[in-house]
Amino acid sequence: MCGIYGITAVPNTNIVPWGMAGIRRLEYRGYDSAGFALQNSAELTIIRSVGDINALRDAVSGHTLVSSVGIWHTRWATHGAPSERNTHPHTGCDTRFAVVHNGTIENHDALRRVLTAAGHRFTSETDTEVVAHLLEMEYRGNLAEAMRAAIHQIEGTFALVAITADEPGVIVASRRSSPLAIGILPDARLIASDAAAMAIHTREVVHLEDYDIATLSPTSHMIVDAGAVTRMRPSQAIELEAESAEFGGFPHRMLFEINEQPAALSNSLRGRIIAREGHVRFGGLAAVEKQLSAIEDLTVVGCGTAYHAALIGAMYIEAYAGLSATAVLASEYEYRRTSSRRNSAMLAISQSGETMDTLLAIKGGKDRGILTLGIVNRVGSAIARLTDAGIYNHIGPETSVASTKAFVSQVTLLALLAIHLGRQRDLIRTDAERMLEAVLRLPDKITTALAQSDHVRAVAEQFGWMQSCLFIGRGYQYPVALEGALKLKEVSYAHAEGYSAGEMKHGPLALVDDRFPTIAIAVRDSRRKKMVANIQEIKARRGPVIAIANPDDSEIASLADATITVPEDDEFLMPVLTAIPLQLFAYWMGVSRGINVDKPRNLAKSVTTE
């Protein structure tokens, strides 16, 4: 959730504007406070503020700040309330050392007691402050060695970036299960928790590995691994598409990204479908094709929206590849006795590629010796590097906190993966050809679904009074109901629950009355008759119903209080289309309530802590 940005440049270069621009590019990750530390001759200047980047700008207005070395941080409160004293950077007993941190230090209480007994004075409630005091205690004239000594005492996850007044021009960094990348320029070195944040200055980056200690100076960098061996980590190019996130004239990023979905999905599909042969081509899986053809069971993990995609994907893989497939919340994976057989595999889904719970699940899978795969959007992300093989979404940056286009891409790629695995087994060519032709038509059908936006807005305004509601669906539409409820919660703050419609009689029906709407996904599929029965039992109890249905379905329209239509399609692809009006419904409901839908309270785009 937090963001890190650091710069060391040749003397007489003022990097303060660079740092302020860089940290703004990390705003999408979510934060409640921000700060930075600058080297100035023999001292450090520390500036912190609560609120957004504009508040940080206000805090420095009227000051002339010039430096060639600095570290920036945006904080999402996990230990200690959002306050100036809890905001990074943190220092030790004096201001000779400053450190910024992403992650969670699990043994901070024990370290705090040891350091306090040794005479160190703490001023914040955060876990991060112990690192500043450890650096202070371990320092013997070399910040990199102090960092090495400090991280060996830390339990948990971290990306750490530090400076000291005693070593001008030097930044030292280390990481464990939290991403850091170095940006390379002729006269400067950058470091950031998200490589894309550095794209305005450089396209050449080097990703650190776990336990690396990196020492940055303006014209060079040195990386030493966990065994104290100097390493030349390979550099990578930042993708051009990750450089910008324009909003195309739309009032919010969320609405732009919803409307971008036809083009985004087209990019996601490009070069991957050979419909006339009934084949799917995934270059990122080429190295493990033999292993894929032998797997018998697959665990699909994700968090939030990615988990909802995983639920649909597991159904696809069982239906079309004939494998045993189970969707598991990434945060729950470690508690399960899942298979560790040689012919088992894990598929991890994450838009950012940095989701901590998902990373930890992958590590658990690797510890069990199973094949690990990923579906991620961010090239070079931690999950992309940790898994054995994977698939990129290629949908461009998604920066609104509420995920939209990533979900549509994830579900569609999971359909392609199911077809691919099926063709390795028993799925006949003619069936695959038909399915792939349908997939290729999806972008146009999404465009048709988006044309309902004004009508969806009117429905949202019609039901603007609601405080709680239910989303229901069956089969493939059950995870879509979960996703619709999540979207509404995220951006409108209305209480919403997603349920399998078959569970209505097992509890949820008790909630239904004339002030409790139900959004029912009742398209023409194999479960439609049962959905009609569900709607009838809700209406019998005076419950308002908003139906997501296909055009010209007069029966559904006659039952519902409001109907939103989506184009008809093959049953297995309908989740992609029914998700569109639910995204729009959540957006318009949030807007009607005056909520900043791009940055809902208490949420972050990239969840990098457990």
C-alpha positions in Angstrom: 0.0 0.0 0.0 2.9 2.4 0.8 5.1 4.0 -1.8 8.9 4.5 -1.8 10.9 6.8 -4.0 14.6 7.8 -3.7 17.1 9.7 -5.7 20.9 10.4 -5.5 22.3 12.6 -8.2 25.5 14.4 -9.0 26.3 17.5 -6.8 24.5 20.7 -7.7 21.5 18.8 -9.0 18.3 19.7 -7.2 16.3 16.5 -7.0 13.4 17.9 -4.9 11.1 18.4 -7.9 12.0 14.9 -9.1 11.1 13.4 -5.8 7.8 15.2 -5.5 6.8 14.2 -9.1 7.9 10.6 -8.4 6.0 10.1 -5.2 2.9 11.5 -7.0 3.1 8.7 -9.4 2.8 6.3 -6.5 -0.5 7.9 -5.2 -2.6 5.1 -6.8 -1.3 2.7 -4.2 -3.3 4.5 -1.5 -1.9 6.5 1.4 -2.9 8.7 4.3 0.3 10.6 4.9 3.6 11.4 3.2 7.1 12.7 3.9 10.7 12.9 2.7 14.2 13.3 4.0 17.0 15.2 2.2 20.8 15.2 2.7 22.1 18.7 3.2 25.8 19.0 4.1 26.2 17.4 7.5 22.5 17.1 8.4 19.2 15.7 7.2 16.1 17.7 6.6 12.9 15.8 7.4 9.4 17.0 6.2 6.2 15.1 7.0 2.5 15.8 6.6 -0.8 14.0 7.1 -3.1 14.0 4.0 -2.3 13.9 0.3 0.7 15.1 -1.7 -0.8 18.6 -1.8 -0.6 18.7 2.0 3.1 17.8 1.7 3.6 20.6 -0.8 1.8 23.0 1.5 4.2 21.9 4.3 7.2 22.9 2.3 5.8 26.1 0.8 7.9 29.1 1.7 11.0 26.9 2.3 13.9 26.8 -0.2 14.7 23.1 -0.3 17.7 22.1 -2.4 19.4 18.7 -2.3 21.0 16.1 -4.6 19.9 13.2 -2.3 16.5 12.3 -0.9 14.1 9.6 0.0 10.2 9.9 -0.2 7.4 7.8 1.2 3.6 7.6 1.2 2.2 5.8 4.2 -0.9 3.7 4.7 -1.4 3.3 8.4 -0.9 -0.2 9.7 0.9 0.4 13.0 -0.2 3.6 14.7 -2.8 6.1 13.6 -2.3 8.5 10.6 -0.3 11.3 12.3 2.7 13.4 11.6 4.8 11.5 14.2 3.9 8.2 12.6 4.7 9.4 9.1 7.9 8.2 7.4 10.8 8.9 7.1 11.7 7.7 10.6 14.8 8.6 12.5 16.7 7.3 15.5 17.6 9.2 18.6 18.9 12.1 16.4 18.4 12.9 12.7 21.7 11.4 11.4 19.7 8.4 10.0 16.4 8.4 8.1 14.6 5.3 6.8 11.4 4.6 4.8 9.8 1.2 4.8 7.1 -0.9 3.1 5.9 -4.1 4.8 5.4 -5.4 8.3 8.0 -6.0 11.0 6.5 -8.8 13.0 8.9 -8.7 15.9 8.9 -4.9 16.3 7.6 -5.1 19.9 10.5 -7.3 21.0 13.0 -5.1 19.2 11.5 -2.0 20.7 12.0 -3.5 24.2 15.6 -4.4 23.5 16.4 -1.0 22.0 14.6 0.9 24.8 16.7 -1.1 27.4 19.8 0.0 25.5 18.8 3.7 25.9 17.0 4.4 22.6 14.0 6.8 22.8 11.0 6.1 20.5 8.7 8.9 19.3 6.2 7.0 17.1 3.9 4.0 17.3 5.2 2.4 14.1 7.0 -0.8 13.5 9.4 1.1 11.1 11.1 3.2 13.8 12.9 0.2 15.2 14.8 0.0 11.9 16.1 3.6 12.3 17.3 2.7 15.8 18.9 -0.5 14.7 20.8 1.3 12.0 21.9 3.9 14.5 23.1 1.1 16.9 24.8 -1.0 14.3 26.5 1.9 12.4 30.3 1.7 12.2 31.0 4.1 9.4 29.3 2.0 6.6 25.5 2.2 6.2 25.4 -0.9 4.0 26.9 -3.0 6.7 24.6 -1.5 9.3 21.7 -2.4 7.1 22.9 -6.0 6.8 23.2 -6.2 10.6 19.7 -4.7 11.0 17.8 -7.0 8.6 19.2 -10.1 10.2 17.4 -9.0 13.4 14.1 -8.3 11.6 11.2 -10.8 11.2 8.6 -10.1 8.6 8.5 -8.4 5.2 10.2 -5.2 4.2 11.4 -2.9 1.5 13.9 -0.5 3.3 15.6 2.6 1.9 17.9 4.6 4.1 20.3 7.6 4.1 22.7 9.0 6.7 24.2 12.4 7.1 27.6 10.7 7.5 27.7 9.4 3.9 26.9 12.1 1.4 25.5 11.0 -1.9 24.7 7.4 -0.7 21.4 5.6 -0.5 21.2 2.1 0.9 18.3 -0.3 0.3 17.2 -3.9 1.0 14.1 -6.0 0.6 12.4 -9.2 1.7 9.1 -10.1 0.0 8.4 -6.4 -0.9 9.5 -5.0 -4.2 12.2 -2.5 -4.9 13.8 -1.5 -8.2 16.8 0.7 -9.1 16.5 3.2 -12.0 19.6 4.0 -14.0 20.6 7.4 -15.4 24.0 8.6 -16.5 24.2 11.1 -13.6 21.8 9.7 -11.0 20.4 6.6 -9.5 16.7 6.2 -8.5 15.0 3.6 -6.3 11.3 3.0 -6.0 8.8 0.4 -4.9 7.1 0.5 -8.3 9.4 0.7 -11.4 6.7 2.5 -13.4 7.1 5.5 -11.1 10.6 6.1 -12.5 9.5 5.9 -16.2 9.5 9.7 -16.5 13.2 9.7 -16.0 14.5 6.3 -17.2 13.3 3.1 -18.8 16.3 1.0 -17.5 15.7 -0.6 -14.1 17.2 -3.3 -12.0 15.0 -5.3 -9.6 16.4 -6.3 -6.3 16.0 -9.8 -5.0 15.3 -10.9 -1.4 18.0 -10.0 1.1 20.0 -7.9 -1.5 21.8 -4.9 0.0 22.1 -2.2 -2.6 24.4 0.8 -2.3 23.5 3.7 -4.7 25.6 6.6 -5.6 25.0 9.1 -8.4 26.9 7.3 -11.1 27.0 3.7 -9.9 25.3 1.1 -7.8 26.5 -2.1 -6.1 24.3 -5.1 -5.0 25.5 -7.6 -2.5 23.4 -10.7 -2.0 22.5 -12.7 1.2 25.8 -14.5 1.0 27.8 -11.2 0.9 28.6 -11.9 -2.8 28.5 -8.9 -5.2 25.9 -9.5 -7.9 25.3 -7.9 -11.3 21.5 -8.1 -11.4 20.3 -7.8 -15.0 18.6 -4.6 -16.1 15.1 -4.6 -17.7 13.2 -2.0 -19.8 10.0 -0.4 -18.3 7.1 -0.9 -20.7 6.0 2.2 -22.6 2.4 1.5 -21.6 3.2 1.8 -17.9 4.3 5.3 -18.3 1.0 7.1 -18.5 -2.5 6.9 -17.2 -4.5 9.5 -19.1 -8.2 9.8 -18.4 -9.5 10.4 -21.9 -11.7 13.3 -20.9 -13.7 11.3 -18.4 -14.3 12.9 -14.9 -12.8 9.9 -13.0 -10.2 7.3 -13.6 -12.7 4.6 -12.8 -15.1 5.7 -15.5 -12.2 6.0 -18.0 -11.0 2.5 -17.1 -14.5 1.0 -17.4 -14.9 2.6 -20.9 -11.4 1.5 -21.9 -12.3 -2.2 -21.5 -13.1 -3.0 -25.2 -9.6 -1.7 -26.2 -7.9 -3.2 -23.1 -9.4 -6.6 -23.8 -8.4 -6.4 -27.4 -4.8 -5.8 -26.3 -5.1 -8.7 -23.8 -6.1 -11.1 -26.6 -3.8 -9.8 -29.3 -1.7 -12.6 -30.8 -3.0 -15.3 -28.5 -5.9 -16.8 -30.4 -5.6 -19.0 -33.5 -9.3 -19.6 -33.9 -9.2 -21.5 -37.1 -7.0 -24.2 -35.5 -8.7 -24.1 -32.1 -5.5 -23.1 -30.4 -4.4 -20.6 -27.8 -0.8 -19.3 -27.7 0.7 -18.1 -24.4 4.3 -17.3 -24.9 4.8 -17.0 -21.1 3.8 -20.6 -20.7 6.0 -22.1 -23.4 8.7 -23.2 -21.0 6.3 -25.3 -18.9 4.0 -26.8 -21.6 5.1 -30.3 -20.8 4.4 -29.8 -17.1 1.0 -28.2 -17.9 0.0 -31.3 -19.9 0.6 -33.5 -16.9 -1.0 -31.6 -14.1 -4.1 -33.1 -12.5 -5.2 -30.5 -10.0 -4.9 -26.7 -9.9 -5.3 -24.3 -7.0 -6.2 -20.8 -8.1 -5.4 -18.0 -5.6 -6.2 -14.3 -5.5 -7.5 -11.5 -3.2 -10.6 -9.4 -3.7 -11.5 -9.0 -7.3 -8.8 -11.4 -8.4 -10.3 -14.0 -6.1 -13.7 -13.6 -7.8 -12.0 -14.1 -11.1 -10.3 -17.2 -9.7 -13.7 -18.6 -8.7 -14.9 -18.3 -12.3 -11.5 -19.6 -13.6 -11.7 -22.7 -11.5 -15.1 -23.5 -12.9 -13.8 -23.0 -16.5 -10.8 -25.3 -15.9 -13.0 -28.1 -14.4 -15.6 -27.7 -17.2 -13.3 -27.5 -20.3 -9.9 -29.0 -19.2 -11.3 -31.8 -17.0 -8.9 -30.9 -14.1 -9.7 -30.7 -10.5 -9.6 -26.9 -9.8 -10.2 -25.0 -6.6 -10.2 -21.3 -5.9 -8.7 -20.3 -2.6 -8.3 -16.8 -1.0 -4.6 -16.2 -1.0 -4.8 -15.1 2.6 -6.2 -18.5 3.6 -3.8 -20.6 1.5 -1.3 -21.2 4.3 -4.0 -22.7 6.5 -5.0 -25.4 4.0 -3.7 -28.9 3.5 -3.5 -28.5 -0.3 -1.8 -31.0 -2.6 1.9 -31.1 -2.9 2.0 -33.9 -5.5 4.4 -33.4 -8.5 1.4 -33.1 -10.8 -0.2 -30.3 -8.9 0.0 -26.6 -9.8 -0.9 -23.2 -8.4 -2.2 -20.2 -10.5 -1.9 -16.8 -8.7 -3.9 -13.8 -10.0 -3.0 -10.2 -9.1 -3.4 -7.0 -11.1 -0.4 -5.3 -9.5 1.7 -8.4 -9.2 2.7 -7.1 -5.7 -0.2 -8.3 -3.5 1.5 -9.5 -0.3 -1.0 -12.3 0.6 -0.7 -13.7 -3.0 3.1 -13.5 -2.9 3.1 -15.5 0.4 0.8 -18.1 -1.1 3.1 -18.5 -4.0 6.0 -19.0 -1.7 4.0 -21.6 0.2 3.3 -23.4 -3.1 7.0 -23.3 -4.0 7.9 -24.7 -0.6 5.6 -27.7 -1.4 7.4 -28.2 -4.7 4.5 -27.5 -7.0 4.5 -25.6 -10.3 3.6 -22.0 -9.8 1.9 -19.8 -12.5 0.7 -16.2 -12.5 -1.7 -13.9 -14.3 -0.5 -10.3 -13.6 -0.7 -7.0 -15.3 2.6 -5.4 -14.3 5.6 -6.6 -16.2 8.6 -7.3 -14.0 6.4 -7.3 -10.8 7.3 -9.5 -7.8 4.8 -12.2 -8.7 5.9 -12.2 -12.3 9.4 -12.8 -11.2 8.6 -15.3 -8.4 6.4 -17.7 -10.4 7.7 -20.4 -12.8 5.7 -19.1 -15.7 2.8 -16.8 -16.4 0.5 -14.7 -18.5 0.5 -10.9 -18.7 -2.8 -9.1 -19.0 -1.4 -6.3 -21.2 -4.2 -3.9 -20.4 -2.1 -0.9 -19.5 -2.0 0.6 -16.1 -5.1 0.3 -13.9 -4.9 3.1 -11.3 -8.4 3.6 -9.9 -8.6 1.7 -6.6 -11.7 -0.3 -7.7 -10.5 -2.8 -10.2 -12.6 -3.0 -13.4 -10.7 -3.8 -16.6 -8.3 -6.1 -14.8 -11.3 -8.3 -13.8 -12.6 -8.5 -17.3 -9.1 -9.4 -18.6 -8.5 -12.0 -15.9 -11.7 -13.8 -16.5 -11.2 -13.8 -20.3 -7.6 -15.1 -19.9 -8.8 -17.8 -17.6 -11.3 -18.9 -20.2 -8.4 -19.0 -22.8 -6.3 -21.0 -20.3 -9.1 -23.5 -19.8 -9.4 -23.9 -23.5 -5.6 -24.3 -23.8 -5.4 -26.9 -21.1 -8.5 -28.6 -22.6 -6.9 -28.9 -26.0 -3.9 -30.6 -24.3 -6.5 -33.2 -23.2 -9.9 -34.0 -24.5 -11.4 -30.7 -25.7 -12.2 -31.3 -29.4 -11.0 -28.8 -32.0 -14.5 -27.8 -33.3 -15.6 -26.9 -29.8 -12.5 -24.9 -29.2 -12.9 -23.0 -32.5 -16.4 -22.0 -31.6 -15.4 -20.8 -28.1 -12.4 -18.8 -29.4 -14.6 -17.1 -32.1 -16.9 -16.1 -29.3 -14.0 -14.7 -27.2 -12.9 -12.6 -30.2 -16.4 -11.0 -30.3 -16.2 -10.0 -26.7 -14.7 -6.5 -27.1 -17.6 -5.4 -29.4 -20.2 -6.9 -27.0 -18.6 -5.0 -24.1 -19.0 -1.8 -26.2 -22.7 -2.6 -26.5 -23.0 -3.2 -22.8 -21.3 0.2 -22.1 -23.9 2.0 -24.2 -26.3 1.4 -21.3 -24.3 3.8 -19.0 -26.9 6.5 -19.0 -29.7 4.0 -18.2 -27.6 2.5 -15.4 -27.0 6.0 -14.0 -30.8 6.5 -14.0 -31.3 3.2 -12.1 -28.6 4.1 -9.6 -30.3 7.5 -9.0 -33.7 5.7 -8.7 -32.3 3.5 -5.9 -30.0 6.2 -4.4 -31.9 5.8 -1.1 -30.7 2.3 -0.4 -28.3 1.6 2.4 -28.1 -2.2 2.1 -28.7 -4.6 -0.8 -28.1 -8.1 -2.0 -26.5 -9.4 -5.3 -27.4 -12.9 -6.4 -26.5 -15.2 -9.2 -26.0 -18.8 -10.0 -23.2 -20.8 -11.6 -20.7 -18.5 -13.4 -22.8 -15.5 -12.2 -22.4 -16.2 -8.5 -18.8 -14.9 -8.5 -20.0 -11.9 -10.5 -22.6 -11.2 -7.8 -19.7 -11.2 -5.3 -17.8 -8.8 -7.5 -20.8 -6.5 -7.9 -21.3 -6.4 -4.2 -17.6 -5.6 -3.7 -17.6 -2.8 -6.2 -20.7 -1.2 -4.6 -19.1 -1.4 -1.2 -15.8 0.0 -2.4 -17.1 3.2 -4.1 -20.5 4.0 -2.7 -20.1 2.8 0.9 -23.4 1.0 0.7 -23.6 -2.3 2.6 -23.8 -5.1 0.0 -23.5 -8.8 0.1 -23.1 -11.3 -2.8 -24.8 -14.7 -2.5 -25.5 -17.7 -4.6 -29.2 -17.4 -5.4 -29.6 -21.0 -4.3 -28.8 -19.9 -0.7 -31.6 -17.4 -0.4 -33.8 -19.7 1.6 -30.9 -20.4 4.0 -30.8 -17.0 5.6 -30.7 -14.0 3.2 -34.4 -14.1 2.5 -34.9 -12.9 6.1 -33.5 -9.5 5.1 -35.9 -8.9 2.2 -38.5 -6.1 2.6 -39.6 -3.0 0.7 -36.4 -1.1 1.7 -33.9 -3.9 0.8 -33.2 -4.2 -3.0 -31.8 -7.2 -4.7 -29.7 -7.1 -7.8 -30.4 -10.4 -9.6 -28.2 -11.6 -12.5 -30.8 -13.5 -14.6 -29.5 -13.9 -18.1 -30.5 -16.6 -20.6 -28.4 -19.5 -19.4 -28.9 -23.0 -17.9 -29.9 -21.5 -14.6 -32.4 -18.9 -15.8 -35.6 -20.7 -14.6 -34.3 -21.0 -11.1 -33.3 -17.3 -11.2 -36.9 -16.4 -12.2 -38.1 -18.4 -9.2 -35.7 -16.5 -6.9 -37.0 -13.2 -8.2 -40.6 -14.3 -7.7 -39.9 -15.2 -4.1 -38.3 -11.8 -3.5 -41.2 -10.0 -5.1 -43.6 -12.0 -3.0 -42.0 -10.4 0.1 -42.2 -6.9 -1.4 -38.5 -6.7 -2.2 -37.4 -4.3 -4.9 -35.4 -6.1 -7.7 -32.9 -4.7 -10.2 -32.4 -7.4 -12.9 -29.4 -7.8 -15.1 -31.0 -9.6 -18.1 -30.7 -10.1 -21.9 -32.6 -7.9 -24.3 -36.2 -8.7 -25.1 -36.7 -10.9 -21.9 -40.2 -9.7 -21.2 -40.7 -12.2 -18.3 -37.8 -10.8 -16.3 -38.7 -7.2 -17.2 -42.3 -7.7 -16.0 -41.0 -9.0 -12.6 -38.3 -6.5 -11.9 -38.6 -2.9 -10.7 -35.7 -2.0 -13.0 -33.9 -3.9 -15.8 -30.5 -3.4 -17.2 -29.7 -5.4 -20.3 -26.5 -7.0 -21.6 -25.9 -8.7 -25.0 -26.5 -12.4 -25.2 -23.5 -14.7 -25.5 -22.2 -18.2 -24.8 -22.9 -19.0 -21.2 -19.2 -19.3 -20.3 -18.5 -15.7 -21.4 -21.5 -14.1 -19.9 -19.6 -13.2 -16.6 -17.5 -10.8 -18.6 -20.6 -9.0 -19.9 -22.7 -9.0 -16.7 -19.8 -7.4 -14.8 -20.0 -4.2 -17.0 -23.4 -2.9 -15.7 -22.4 -3.8 -12.1 -19.3 -1.7 -12.5 -21.3 1.2 -13.9 -24.0 0.8 -11.2 -21.3 1.1 -8.4 -19.7 4.0 -10.2 -22.9 6.1 -10.6 -24.1 5.3 -7.1 -20.8 6.5 -5.7 -20.8 9.7 -7.8 -24.4 10.4 -6.8 -23.2 10.3 -3.2 -20.4 12.7 -3.7 -17.7 10.1 -3.1 -14.2 10.2 -4.6 -14.6 6.9 -6.5 -11.0 6.8 -7.5 -9.7 6.9 -3.9 -12.3 5.4 -1.6 -11.6 5.8 2.1 -9.5 3.2 3.9 -8.6 1.3 0.7 -5.5 1.1 -1.4 -4.8 0.0 -4.9 -1.8 -2.2 -4.2 -2.0 -4.2 -0.9 1.6 -4.8 0.0 1.1 -5.8 3.6 -0.6 -8.9 5.1 
